[in-house]
Amino acid sequence: MNSNQAKKPSPRLTHITDIIELSPYLRRLILSGEQLADFPQDQQGAHVKVLLPPPGVSAANAVLTGPNAAIKRSYTIRDFTPQTRELSLDFVINKHRGPATDWAKAAKIGDVVAIAGPGPLKMSQFDASDYLLFGDSTSINAVNGLIKRIPATAKGHIIMLVNSEQEQSLLSQHPLLQSHWLVLNDSVTAEQQLAWLLDKVQQCGDLPSMTQVFLGLEATQVRLVKQYLLEQQQLPLSAISATGYWKRNTDADTFGQQKQMAPL
């Protein structure tokens, strides 16, 4: 192995020790186990891969590659308590079907699951004076992890789309970042969501040239908001950390392949 390459950690087996219903659409699973003894600290907002067995199989699968590999899905770390070796992950449920959401909805205390990681934070610059954070129910924990790292003297805006009013309490408070929320329901169309996002950006006025931006939204929203920031606000590409957490009407595996061919 090249000395410059970091050694990837082996998958860890964990078991569910607690389940917390955060909202009708968001479920927190607390994972624990001896193999979390060396899990790194201060990783809130980074992600792990949850390794899922095929539908109908209950045994944990820790295989990363090959024909018998687990189904892999990325989930953001809410918290990790080293003293109790407890890792908190939140899953969106009751909004769509898929291997991870179906597994999380049916999960019960005692179930065993493997994880791999953690991977890096989506944003790495935490010494700027201005920030603009976009998120939705899938990226609440990513946004929360960033808020915890942004200096108390920085100013800016947090713009969030969520599935329930209960989810508004899941973000940490920051003295100078203003929060804006749109609670979604079946009557709020994709076009209305995008219009609301762009309207909120316009209300921010002219952004300082080195405003640091995080975009953790649906793929089309990421592309169009990013385009607006680059073309209308003239922000440099280097100031924008963009991640499509999901894509409307597209399954996660297909979306992952699309992102590899054409990154957001």
MARTI-802739 format. One record per atom (N, C-alpha, C): residue in one letter; x, y, z; chain. Coordinates in steps of 0.2 Angstrom, whole numbers. Example, Ala and Ser with C-alpha at 12.3 -4.5 7.8 and 13.67 -1.06 7.14 Angstrom:
MARTI-802739
residu:c1:c2:c3:chaine
A:66:-28:39:A
A:62:-22:39:A
A:66:-16:39:A
S:64:-11:35:A
S:68:-5:36:A
S:64:0:39:A
This chain:
MARTI-802739
residu:c1:c2:c3:chaine
M:4:-6:0:A
M:0:0:0:A
M:4:6:0:A
N:3:11:-4:A
N:6:17:-4:A
N:6:21:2:A
S:12:23:5:A
S:12:26:11:A
S:8:33:12:A
N:6:36:6:A
N:1:41:6:A
N:-6:40:7:A
Q:-8:33:6:A
Q:-14:31:6:A
Q:-16:29:13:A
A:-22:32:16:A
A:-24:30:22:A
A:-27:23:22:A
K:-26:20:27:A
K:-29:13:28:A
K:-36:14:30:A
K:-40:10:26:A
K:-48:11:27:A
K:-49:6:33:A
P:-53:9:38:A
P:-55:4:44:A
P:-59:-1:42:A
S:-59:-7:45:A
S:-63:-13:44:A
S:-70:-12:46:A
P:-75:-15:43:A
P:-82:-14:45:A
P:-82:-16:52:A
R:-87:-13:56:A
R:-88:-15:63:A
R:-95:-18:64:A
L:-96:-23:68:A
L:-103:-26:69:A
L:-105:-22:75:A
T:-112:-20:75:A
T:-115:-16:80:A
T:-122:-20:81:A
H:-125:-18:87:A
H:-132:-20:88:A
H:-136:-14:90:A
I:-142:-14:89:A
I:-147:-8:91:A
I:-148:-9:98:A
T:-147:-3:102:A
T:-148:-3:109:A
T:-154:2:111:A
D:-156:6:106:A
D:-162:10:108:A
D:-164:13:101:A
I:-171:15:101:A
I:-174:17:95:A
I:-178:23:98:A
I:-177:29:94:A
I:-181:35:96:A
I:-185:38:90:A
E:-191:39:91:A
E:-196:41:86:A
E:-195:49:86:A
L:-191:52:82:A
L:-190:59:82:A
L:-196:63:79:A
S:-199:60:74:A
S:-205:63:71:A
S:-209:57:67:A
P:-215:58:64:A
P:-218:53:60:A
P:-213:51:54:A
Y:-208:54:52:A
Y:-204:53:47:A
Y:-197:52:48:A
L:-195:52:54:A
L:-188:52:56:A
L:-187:48:62:A
R:-183:43:61:A
R:-182:38:67:A
R:-174:37:68:A
R:-173:38:75:A
R:-166:37:77:A
R:-164:30:80:A
L:-159:27:77:A
L:-156:21:79:A
L:-150:22:83:A
I:-149:19:89:A
I:-143:20:93:A
I:-140:13:93:A
L:-134:13:90:A
L:-130:7:89:A
L:-124:7:94:A
S:-123:1:96:A
S:-117:0:101:A
S:-114:-7:100:A
G:-108:-8:103:A
G:-105:-14:102:A
G:-97:-13:104:A
E:-94:-19:105:A
E:-87:-19:107:A
E:-83:-16:101:A
Q:-85:-17:95:A
Q:-81:-15:90:A
Q:-81:-8:88:A
L:-85:-4:92:A
L:-85:3:92:A
L:-80:6:97:A
A:-76:2:101:A
A:-71:4:106:A
A:-66:9:103:A
D:-64:8:97:A
D:-59:13:94:A
D:-62:17:88:A
F:-69:18:89:A
F:-72:23:84:A
F:-70:30:86:A
P:-68:34:80:A
P:-65:40:82:A
P:-70:45:85:A
Q:-68:50:89:A
Q:-72:55:92:A
Q:-73:61:88:A
D:-78:65:90:A
D:-79:72:86:A
D:-80:71:79:A
Q:-84:66:77:A
Q:-86:65:70:A
Q:-93:67:68:A
Q:-96:71:73:A
Q:-103:73:71:A
Q:-103:77:64:A
G:-108:75:60:A
G:-108:78:54:A
G:-105:74:48:A
A:-100:69:50:A
A:-97:65:45:A
A:-102:59:44:A
H:-100:54:39:A
H:-105:49:38:A
H:-102:42:39:A
V:-106:37:40:A
V:-104:30:40:A
V:-108:27:34:A
K:-105:21:32:A
K:-109:17:28:A
K:-113:12:32:A
V:-119:11:31:A
V:-123:6:35:A
V:-123:0:30:A
L:-121:-6:32:A
L:-120:-12:27:A
L:-126:-16:29:A
L:-131:-17:24:A
L:-137:-20:25:A
L:-137:-27:21:A
P:-140:-32:24:A
P:-141:-38:20:A
P:-147:-37:15:A
P:-147:-42:10:A
P:-153:-42:6:A
P:-160:-42:9:A
P:-165:-40:6:A
P:-172:-41:9:A
P:-173:-48:11:A
G:-176:-49:16:A
G:-178:-56:19:A
G:-173:-59:22:A
V:-166:-56:23:A
V:-161:-59:26:A
V:-160:-56:33:A
S:-160:-59:38:A
S:-159:-56:45:A
S:-152:-55:47:A
A:-147:-60:45:A
A:-140:-60:47:A
A:-137:-54:45:A
A:-132:-51:49:A
A:-128:-45:47:A
A:-123:-47:42:A
N:-122:-42:37:A
N:-117:-43:32:A
N:-112:-38:32:A
A:-106:-40:33:A
A:-100:-35:34:A
A:-96:-35:28:A
V:-98:-38:22:A
V:-94:-39:16:A
V:-95:-33:12:A
L:-89:-29:10:A
L:-89:-23:7:A
L:-89:-24:-1:A
T:-86:-29:-4:A
T:-86:-29:-11:A
T:-87:-37:-13:A
G:-88:-38:-19:A
G:-89:-44:-22:A
G:-96:-46:-23:A
P:-97:-52:-25:A
P:-104:-54:-27:A
P:-109:-55:-21:A
N:-106:-56:-15:A
N:-110:-56:-9:A
N:-110:-50:-4:A
A:-108:-44:-7:A
A:-107:-38:-4:A
A:-114:-36:-1:A
A:-113:-32:5:A
A:-119:-29:8:A
A:-122:-24:3:A
I:-128:-22:4:A
I:-131:-16:2:A
I:-128:-10:6:A
K:-125:-5:3:A
K:-122:0:7:A
K:-126:7:6:A
R:-127:10:11:A
R:-130:17:11:A
R:-127:21:16:A
S:-126:28:14:A
S:-122:32:19:A
S:-127:36:23:A
Y:-125:36:30:A
Y:-130:40:35:A
Y:-125:44:39:A
T:-127:50:41:A
T:-123:55:44:A
T:-124:54:52:A
I:-118:54:55:A
I:-117:53:62:A
I:-121:59:66:A
R:-125:58:70:A
R:-128:63:75:A
R:-124:64:81:A
D:-122:58:84:A
D:-117:59:90:A
D:-114:52:91:A
F:-108:52:94:A
F:-105:46:97:A
F:-103:47:104:A
T:-105:43:108:A
T:-103:43:115:A
T:-98:38:117:A
P:-91:39:117:A
P:-86:34:118:A
P:-87:30:124:A
Q:-89:33:130:A
Q:-90:30:136:A
Q:-94:24:136:A
T:-100:25:132:A
T:-105:19:131:A
T:-104:16:125:A
R:-100:18:120:A
R:-99:16:114:A
R:-106:16:110:A
E:-109:22:110:A
E:-116:22:107:A
E:-115:27:101:A
L:-117:25:95:A
L:-117:29:89:A
L:-124:30:87:A
S:-126:37:86:A
S:-133:38:84:A
S:-134:40:77:A
L:-138:37:73:A
L:-140:38:66:A
L:-147:39:65:A
D:-149:44:61:A
D:-156:45:60:A
D:-158:43:53:A
F:-164:40:52:A
F:-166:37:46:A
F:-173:40:44:A
V:-174:43:38:A
V:-180:45:36:A
V:-184:39:34:A
I:-191:39:37:A
I:-195:33:35:A
I:-202:36:33:A
N:-206:32:31:A
N:-213:33:29:A
N:-214:39:23:A
K:-208:40:20:A
K:-208:44:14:A
K:-207:41:7:A
H:-203:35:7:A
H:-202:31:1:A
H:-200:24:3:A
R:-199:20:-1:A
R:-197:13:0:A
R:-190:12:-3:A
G:-186:8:1:A
G:-179:7:-1:A
G:-176:2:4:A
P:-170:-1:2:A
P:-167:-6:7:A
P:-166:-3:14:A
A:-163:3:14:A
A:-161:6:21:A
A:-168:8:25:A
T:-172:12:21:A
T:-178:14:25:A
T:-182:9:27:A
D:-183:3:23:A
D:-187:-2:25:A
D:-184:-6:31:A
W:-177:-6:31:A
W:-174:-10:36:A
W:-175:-6:43:A
A:-174:1:42:A
A:-174:5:48:A
A:-181:5:51:A
K:-186:5:47:A
K:-193:5:49:A
K:-195:-1:53:A
A:-192:-7:51:A
A:-193:-13:54:A
A:-189:-15:59:A
A:-183:-11:60:A
A:-178:-12:65:A
A:-181:-13:72:A
K:-178:-17:76:A
K:-180:-17:83:A
K:-173:-18:87:A
I:-174:-17:94:A
I:-168:-17:98:A
I:-166:-24:98:A
G:-159:-25:98:A
G:-156:-31:98:A
G:-153:-33:91:A
D:-156:-30:86:A
D:-154:-32:79:A
D:-147:-30:78:A
V:-144:-34:74:A
V:-136:-33:72:A
V:-136:-30:65:A
V:-131:-25:65:A
V:-130:-22:58:A
V:-122:-20:58:A
A:-119:-21:52:A
A:-112:-18:51:A
A:-112:-11:49:A
I:-107:-8:51:A
I:-106:-1:48:A
I:-98:-1:46:A
A:-97:4:41:A
A:-90:6:39:A
A:-89:13:39:A
G:-83:15:41:A
G:-81:22:41:A
G:-79:24:48:A
P:-79:31:49:A
P:-82:36:46:A
P:-78:39:40:A
G:-82:42:35:A
G:-80:46:30:A
G:-79:53:32:A
P:-76:58:28:A
P:-75:65:30:A
P:-81:69:30:A
L:-80:75:33:A
L:-85:80:33:A
L:-86:83:26:A
K:-92:85:24:A
K:-93:88:18:A
K:-90:95:17:A
M:-89:98:22:A
M:-86:105:22:A
M:-80:105:27:A
S:-75:109:25:A
S:-69:108:28:A
S:-66:115:31:A
Q:-69:120:29:A
Q:-67:127:31:A
Q:-71:130:36:A
F:-68:131:42:A
F:-72:134:48:A
F:-69:140:51:A
D:-66:144:46:A
D:-63:150:49:A
D:-66:156:45:A
A:-71:155:41:A
A:-74:161:37:A
A:-78:165:42:A
S:-80:171:39:A
S:-85:175:43:A
S:-92:175:41:A
D:-94:171:35:A
D:-100:171:33:A
D:-102:164:30:A
Y:-108:161:32:A
Y:-110:154:30:A
Y:-117:154:28:A
L:-118:150:23:A
L:-125:148:20:A
L:-126:141:20:A
L:-130:138:24:A
L:-131:131:25:A
L:-138:129:22:A
F:-139:124:18:A
F:-145:122:15:A
F:-146:114:17:A
G:-152:112:19:A
G:-152:105:21:A
G:-160:103:21:A
D:-161:97:21:A
D:-168:94:22:A
D:-168:89:27:A
S:-173:85:28:A
S:-173:80:33:A
S:-168:75:32:A
T:-165:73:26:A
T:-160:69:26:A
T:-153:71:28:A
S:-152:78:28:A
S:-146:81:30:A
S:-146:85:36:A
I:-151:84:40:A
I:-151:88:47:A
I:-145:87:51:A
N:-143:81:51:A
N:-137:79:55:A
N:-130:82:52:A
A:-130:82:46:A
A:-124:85:42:A
A:-124:93:44:A
V:-130:96:43:A
V:-130:103:45:A
V:-128:104:52:A
N:-131:100:56:A
N:-130:101:64:A
N:-123:100:65:A
G:-119:96:62:A
G:-112:95:63:A
G:-108:101:61:A
L:-110:104:56:A
L:-107:110:53:A
L:-108:116:58:A
I:-114:117:60:A
I:-116:122:65:A
I:-111:122:71:A
K:-110:116:74:A
K:-106:115:80:A
K:-99:117:78:A
R:-96:118:72:A
R:-90:119:71:A
R:-89:126:68:A
I:-94:130:66:A
I:-94:137:64:A
I:-92:141:70:A
P:-88:146:69:A
P:-86:151:75:A
P:-92:155:77:A
A:-93:156:83:A
A:-98:160:86:A
A:-99:167:83:A
T:-93:169:80:A
T:-93:176:78:A
T:-95:176:70:A
A:-96:170:67:A
A:-98:170:60:A
A:-106:172:60:A
K:-108:174:54:A
K:-115:176:53:A
K:-117:172:46:A
G:-124:172:45:A
G:-126:169:39:A
G:-133:166:40:A
H:-135:161:36:A
H:-142:159:36:A
H:-141:151:36:A
I:-147:148:39:A
I:-148:141:38:A
I:-155:140:35:A
I:-155:137:29:A
I:-161:136:25:A
I:-163:129:25:A
M:-169:127:28:A
M:-171:120:29:A
M:-178:118:26:A
L:-178:112:23:A
L:-184:109:21:A
L:-185:103:25:A
V:-190:102:29:A
V:-191:97:33:A
V:-198:94:32:A
N:-199:87:35:A
N:-205:84:34:A
N:-210:85:40:A
S:-208:88:45:A
S:-212:89:51:A
S:-209:94:55:A
E:-214:98:59:A
E:-212:103:63:A
E:-207:101:69:A
Q:-208:94:71:A
Q:-204:92:76:A
Q:-197:91:74:A
E:-195:91:68:A
E:-188:91:66:A
E:-184:98:67:A
Q:-188:103:68:A
Q:-185:110:69:A
Q:-181:110:75:A
S:-182:106:80:A
S:-178:106:86:A
S:-172:102:86:A
L:-170:99:80:A
L:-165:95:80:A
L:-158:98:78:A
L:-159:105:76:A
L:-153:109:75:A
L:-150:112:81:A
S:-144:112:82:A
S:-141:116:87:A
S:-142:124:86:A
Q:-142:128:91:A
Q:-142:135:90:A
Q:-136:138:89:A
H:-136:143:85:A
H:-130:147:84:A
H:-132:155:85:A
P:-128:159:88:A
P:-130:165:90:A
P:-131:170:84:A
L:-128:169:78:A
L:-128:174:72:A
L:-130:170:66:A
L:-132:164:66:A
L:-135:161:60:A
L:-142:161:60:A
Q:-146:164:56:A
Q:-153:164:56:A
Q:-156:158:52:A
S:-161:155:55:A
S:-164:149:53:A
S:-170:151:49:A
H:-171:147:43:A
H:-178:148:39:A
H:-180:141:38:A
W:-187:140:39:A
W:-189:133:38:A
W:-195:133:34:A
L:-196:128:30:A
L:-202:126:26:A
L:-204:119:28:A
V:-209:118:31:A
V:-212:111:33:A
V:-216:109:27:A
L:-214:103:24:A
L:-217:100:18:A
L:-223:96:20:A
N:-227:96:15:A
N:-233:91:15:A
N:-234:89:8:A
D:-239:85:7:A
D:-241:83:0:A
D:-243:88:-5:A
S:-245:94:-2:A
S:-247:99:-7:A
S:-242:104:-9:A
V:-236:103:-6:A
V:-230:107:-8:A
V:-226:104:-14:A
T:-227:107:-20:A
T:-223:103:-25:A
T:-216:104:-26:A
A:-213:101:-30:A
A:-205:101:-31:A
A:-204:108:-33:A
E:-208:111:-38:A
E:-207:118:-40:A
E:-207:123:-35:A
Q:-212:122:-30:A
Q:-213:127:-25:A
Q:-207:127:-20:A
Q:-205:121:-19:A
Q:-199:120:-14:A
Q:-193:124:-17:A
L:-192:123:-24:A
L:-186:126:-27:A
L:-187:134:-27:A
A:-193:136:-28:A
A:-194:143:-28:A
A:-193:146:-21:A
W:-195:142:-16:A
W:-194:145:-9:A
W:-187:145:-8:A
L:-183:140:-10:A
L:-176:140:-8:A
L:-172:146:-12:A
L:-174:147:-18:A
L:-171:153:-22:A
L:-173:160:-19:A
D:-179:160:-17:A
D:-182:166:-14:A
D:-178:168:-7:A
K:-177:163:-3:A
K:-173:164:3:A
K:-166:166:1:A
V:-163:163:-4:A
V:-156:166:-6:A
V:-156:173:-8:A
Q:-161:175:-12:A
Q:-162:182:-14:A
Q:-163:187:-8:A
Q:-167:184:-3:A
Q:-168:188:3:A
Q:-162:190:7:A
C:-157:185:6:A
C:-150:186:9:A
C:-146:192:7:A
G:-148:195:1:A
G:-145:200:-2:A
G:-138:198:-5:A
D:-134:203:-6:A
D:-127:201:-9:A
D:-123:198:-4:A
L:-121:192:-6:A
L:-117:188:-1:A
L:-109:190:-2:A
P:-106:190:4:A
P:-98:191:4:A
P:-95:186:-1:A
S:-90:188:-4:A
S:-87:184:-10:A
S:-85:177:-7:A
M:-83:177:-1:A
M:-80:170:2:A
M:-85:167:7:A
T:-91:169:6:A
T:-96:165:10:A
T:-95:157:9:A
Q:-95:154:14:A
Q:-94:146:13:A
Q:-101:143:13:A
V:-103:139:8:A
V:-109:136:7:A
V:-109:129:8:A
F:-114:126:11:A
F:-116:119:11:A
F:-122:118:8:A
L:-123:113:3:A
L:-129:111:0:A
L:-130:104:1:A
G:-135:102:5:A
G:-137:95:6:A
G:-144:94:5:A
L:-146:93:-1:A
L:-153:93:-3:A
L:-154:88:-9:A
E:-160:88:-12:A
E:-162:84:-17:A
E:-157:86:-23:A
A:-156:81:-28:A
A:-151:83:-33:A
A:-152:88:-37:A
T:-158:89:-40:A
T:-160:95:-44:A
T:-160:101:-40:A
Q:-162:101:-34:A
Q:-161:107:-30:A
Q:-154:109:-29:A
V:-150:104:-28:A
V:-143:106:-27:A
V:-140:109:-34:A
R:-142:106:-39:A
R:-139:109:-46:A
R:-141:116:-47:A
L:-148:117:-46:A
L:-150:124:-48:A
L:-149:129:-42:A
V:-148:128:-36:A
V:-146:133:-31:A
V:-139:134:-32:A
K:-135:129:-33:A
K:-128:130:-35:A
K:-127:134:-41:A
Q:-131:133:-46:A
Q:-130:137:-52:A
Q:-132:145:-50:A
Y:-137:146:-46:A
Y:-139:153:-45:A
Y:-133:156:-41:A
L:-130:152:-36:A
L:-125:155:-32:A
L:-119:157:-36:A
L:-117:153:-41:A
L:-111:154:-45:A
L:-113:159:-50:A
E:-118:160:-53:A
E:-120:164:-59:A
E:-122:171:-56:A
Q:-127:171:-51:A
Q:-130:177:-49:A
Q:-126:180:-43:A
Q:-124:176:-39:A
Q:-120:179:-33:A
Q:-113:179:-34:A
Q:-110:176:-40:A
Q:-103:176:-42:A
Q:-99:173:-36:A
L:-101:168:-33:A
L:-97:165:-28:A
L:-92:160:-31:A
P:-86:159:-29:A
P:-81:155:-32:A
P:-84:147:-31:A
L:-82:143:-35:A
L:-84:136:-35:A
L:-81:133:-28:A
S:-75:135:-27:A
S:-71:132:-21:A
S:-75:134:-14:A
A:-80:139:-14:A
A:-83:141:-8:A
A:-89:136:-7:A
I:-91:132:-12:A
I:-97:128:-11:A
I:-96:121:-10:A
S:-99:118:-5:A
S:-98:111:-4:A
S:-105:108:-5:A
A:-106:104:-11:A
A:-113:102:-13:A
A:-113:94:-13:A
T:-118:92:-10:A
T:-120:85:-10:A
T:-127:83:-11:A
G:-129:80:-16:A
G:-136:77:-17:A
G:-137:71:-13:A
Y:-141:72:-8:A
Y:-142:66:-3:A
Y:-147:61:-6:A
W:-151:64:-11:A
W:-156:59:-15:A
W:-158:62:-21:A
K:-161:59:-25:A
K:-164:61:-32:A
K:-171:59:-32:A
R:-175:64:-34:A
R:-183:62:-35:A
R:-184:57:-40:A
N:-188:52:-38:A
N:-190:47:-43:A
N:-184:43:-46:A
T:-179:42:-42:A
T:-173:38:-43:A
T:-170:34:-37:A
D:-169:28:-38:A
D:-167:24:-32:A
D:-159:26:-31:A
A:-157:24:-25:A
A:-151:26:-22:A
A:-145:23:-27:A
D:-145:17:-29:A
D:-140:14:-33:A
D:-139:18:-40:A
T:-145:19:-43:A
T:-145:22:-49:A
T:-142:29:-48:A
F:-144:33:-43:A
F:-142:40:-42:A
F:-134:40:-40:A
G:-132:35:-37:A
G:-125:34:-35:A
G:-121:34:-42:A
Q:-123:30:-46:A
Q:-120:29:-53:A
Q:-120:35:-57:A
Q:-125:39:-57:A
Q:-126:45:-60:A
Q:-121:50:-57:A
K:-120:50:-51:A
K:-116:55:-48:A
K:-109:54:-50:A
Q:-107:47:-50:A
Q:-100:46:-52:A
Q:-99:48:-59:A
M:-104:48:-64:A
M:-103:50:-71:A
M:-103:57:-72:A
A:-107:61:-67:A
A:-108:68:-68:A
A:-109:71:-61:A
P:-104:72:-57:A
P:-104:75:-51:A
P:-108:81:-50:A
L:-112:82:-45:A
L:-116:88:-44:A
L:-112:94:-43:A
